[in-house]
Amino acid sequence: MPRMDGFALAECLKEEFPQLPILALSGYVEADEIEGHNFSGFLEKPMRIEDFQQMIEGALAREA
């Protein structure tokens, strides 16, 4: 992203929408690097669509 990275975007979204679950998907960052950034889930690329779907369903169920 030209103006901010995913961490900055997540912070902005959490400020505006505190209950919004935010999922991280990256081919550059590893799971231990997202700790403390308040993501609802994380997958490394390449990922399986089934894993992504399960992560989305789980995040939505926790927020409901």
C-alpha positions as CSV (number, residue, x, y, z in Angstrom):
1,M,0.0,0.0,0.0
2,P,1.5,3.3,-0.9
3,R,0.7,5.4,2.2
4,M,0.6,2.9,5.0
5,D,1.3,-0.7,5.8
6,G,-1.2,-3.2,7.1
7,F,-0.3,-2.5,10.8
8,A,-1.2,1.2,10.3
9,L,-4.4,0.3,8.5
10,A,-5.4,-2.0,11.3
11,E,-4.8,0.7,13.9
12,C,-7.0,3.2,11.9
13,L,-9.7,0.7,11.4
14,K,-9.8,-0.2,15.2
15,E,-10.0,3.5,16.1
16,E,-13.0,4.0,13.8
17,F,-14.6,0.6,14.2
18,P,-13.5,-1.0,17.5
19,Q,-15.6,-4.1,17.2
20,L,-14.5,-4.9,13.7
21,P,-12.5,-8.2,13.4
22,I,-9.3,-7.6,11.4
23,L,-7.6,-10.6,9.8
24,A,-4.0,-10.4,8.6
25,L,-2.8,-12.2,5.4
26,S,0.9,-11.8,4.5
27,G,3.7,-13.3,2.5
28,Y,6.3,-11.1,4.2
29,V,5.4,-11.0,7.9
30,E,5.4,-14.0,10.2
31,A,2.9,-14.9,13.0
32,D,5.2,-13.7,15.8
33,E,5.6,-10.3,14.2
34,I,1.9,-9.5,14.4
35,E,1.7,-10.0,18.2
36,G,0.4,-6.9,19.9
37,H,-1.3,-5.6,16.8
38,N,-4.8,-6.8,17.8
39,F,-5.5,-8.9,14.7
40,S,-8.3,-11.5,15.0
41,G,-6.4,-14.0,12.9
42,F,-3.4,-14.5,10.7
43,L,-2.5,-16.6,7.7
44,E,0.8,-16.8,5.8
45,K,0.8,-16.8,2.1
46,P,0.4,-19.0,0.2
47,M,-2.8,-20.0,2.0
48,R,-5.5,-22.4,1.4
49,I,-9.0,-20.9,0.7
50,E,-10.5,-23.4,3.2
51,D,-8.2,-22.1,6.0
52,F,-9.1,-18.5,5.1
53,Q,-12.8,-19.3,5.2
54,Q,-12.5,-21.0,8.6
55,M,-10.6,-18.0,10.0
56,I,-13.3,-15.6,8.7
57,E,-16.1,-17.7,10.1
58,G,-14.3,-18.0,13.5
59,A,-13.6,-14.3,13.7
60,L,-17.3,-13.4,12.9
61,A,-18.5,-16.0,15.5
62,R,-16.4,-14.5,18.2
63,E,-17.6,-11.0,17.4
64,A,-21.3,-12.0,17.3
